[in-house]
Amino acid sequence: MNRRQMLTSASLALALAPLAQARCAEFRTQWKVRTSEGFDAICFTNPLSGDPFYADYYAKELAAFKPRLRAETLSTIEKRFKLAQSRGVLLGPTLCTMMSGAPDASLDDLIAALSDPERIVRPPLENSPYWDPDEWPIFLELCLDFVKIFADFRAAGFAEFRSAYVDPRGAKKLPALRARLSGMDTIAEQERLLGRKFPDPSLEIILLYFSKPHGIKIQGQRFLTHIDYPDEIVIRNADHEMLHPPFDMNGATSLAVQAALKSDPLFVKIVNEHDKRFGYNSFEGILNEDTVQALEQIVNERLGVAEPPAQRWKDSDDGMHVFAAGLYGLLKADGYDKTGGNIGVWMASALKSGRLAPASLHTAAARILQRPADRLWPLPKA
């Protein structure tokens, strides 16, 4: 996750000028903002695994809380984390997504859901885009372990421990963020670029303390982000997460674009050699995420919270999102940021016309990233 300075009032007013014109249409977005003890508990399992990718964010908190847990709990978390990692899965974010149709307000809610997953977890998950019948038996194997893990969290006083971090932050953040969001019609911008209406105009932000470095899309029009991130980052997360998936990831267009990426040595290298802890460990993952990043950059620009694209994609995940930069460049060249449209239809047309072939895509990415087309990734060493 990238940090940036707050925009000045003058620059914010200038950046919002295009949006003011768009507000002639009906204002769509109904914002909700809250915190969650349950999702924080799930996310805290990542740093408790000992993996430095997560643990380095929470050294002080781990030093205070780890001694309260049983050795068996820590061993189980480490084992489950490594098993998920071996499958290319992010443990905390995946559990958050799978369990997000169930109540999440407290540890008691998590324990109840994990104790009766067929009744509490499965029905909403099965009706969501995240249902995978092959993954369900694997989840069921986790449940008993995580009932014990979260029972130990409860005995160790996790609720009070977390509250010391969340409550004072939430008292300031929640009302201020709600006021800031009340003037931003994110859903209208997303619908304009996706070419489809969302069934629900609500958009829920759930602020966590133990979620670094992830922003996590969960079931429904909801996502998880960190309570300390500046408003611009939270808004960019909102602009991003609701765009998943940008079009049918199992459809003919997706499969055809994935095939094109698989024939491009650059993207084969990125998928095979990037740091797997970032996620996006498949061509489908790259296509989904990078298409969303390109569209999100356009939304960010319309709402006045965008980072410069070259810097944004240099700083993000070791610069691996080259497809996002190239796609953004092609969309801007077509004026798609102004006209909107149906991104699935646009993608099919671009593929057919050769716009997504290496020569075109690499050139567009090079222009946006301000790097030579033959040195797009990995980033040059400083």
C-alpha positions, 0 to 999 in steps of 0.5 A: 500500500502506498502513502501520499500527502494530503491534497491541498484544498486548492488542488482538491477543488481543481481535481474535483471540477470534472466530477462536479459536471458529472453530478447533474445525474442522480447521486448513487453512492450510499456510504457505510463505515464501521470497524470489526473485531471479527475481521481484525482477529482473522487478519491478525493470524497473518502476522502471528504466523511469523512470516516477516512480510506481515510480522514486520508491520506489527512487531510491538503488537506481537511482542505484547500479545504472542506470550498470551497465546498457547504454544499449540495455537501459534503452531497451528497458525504457522502450519495453516499459514504455510499450507495456504502459502504452498497453494498460492493462497493468502490465509487471512484475506481468503478467510475474511472473504469466505466468512464475510457472509456471516456475522463478524462483530466479535470473536463469539460470532467467528466461533459460532460461524466456524462451529456451524459452517454448513448453516452459517457460512455456506449459504451466503458464500454459495450465493456469492461470486467467491463460491468454489465447490472444490475449496469448500472441503479445504475450508471445512478442514480449517474450521476446527483449528480456527475454533480453537485458535479464536477461543484462545484469542478470547481467553487471551483478551484479544477484544480488549487488546484490539480495542486499545488500538481501534477505539481511540482511532475510530472515535476520530476517523469514523465521523471525519471519513463519513463526512468526507465520503458524503460528497463522492459518488464512487459507484456512479463512476464505477458503473460508468466504466464497467458498463453495468449497474450495481444491484445495491447503491450502498458501499461499505468500508470496514476499517481494521487495525491488523490488515496491513498491507492488504485492502480486501474485497469481501462478499457484497459491496464491502471491503476491508482497509486499515484504519490509519490509512489517509482518507485518500488511500481509503477512498482509492481502496473503495474505488478499487475493490468494488470493480472486482471482477471487471467482467466475467473472469470465466467467460470467453473474453477473459480466457482469450486475453489470458491466452494472449498474456500466456504467449507474451514472455514478459507476463509469463516472467511476471507471473512466475517470478514475482513475489507470491506473497503479493497474490495475483499468482495466475494469469486470471489473477493478473488480468482481474487485478490489473484491469481493475487497477487501470479502471480505478486509476481513472476513477481516482482521477475523476474523484481527485485522489489519484497518484501520478500513474508512473509513481503509483505502478512503480511503488506497487508490488515491486512494479509487477502491474505492467498490464495495468499501466499498459491497459490504462494507457490504451484506455486513455488514448481511446478517451474511455476515461471520458466516454465510459463504456462496457469494459468487457466489450472494449477488451474483446475489441482491443484483443481482436484489433491487436491492441493487446499484442506485445508491441502495442501493450508494451509501448503503451506501458512504457509511455505511462511508466516512463521506462523503456519498453524492453525494461518494463519489469523487473524494476531496475535496481537502484 
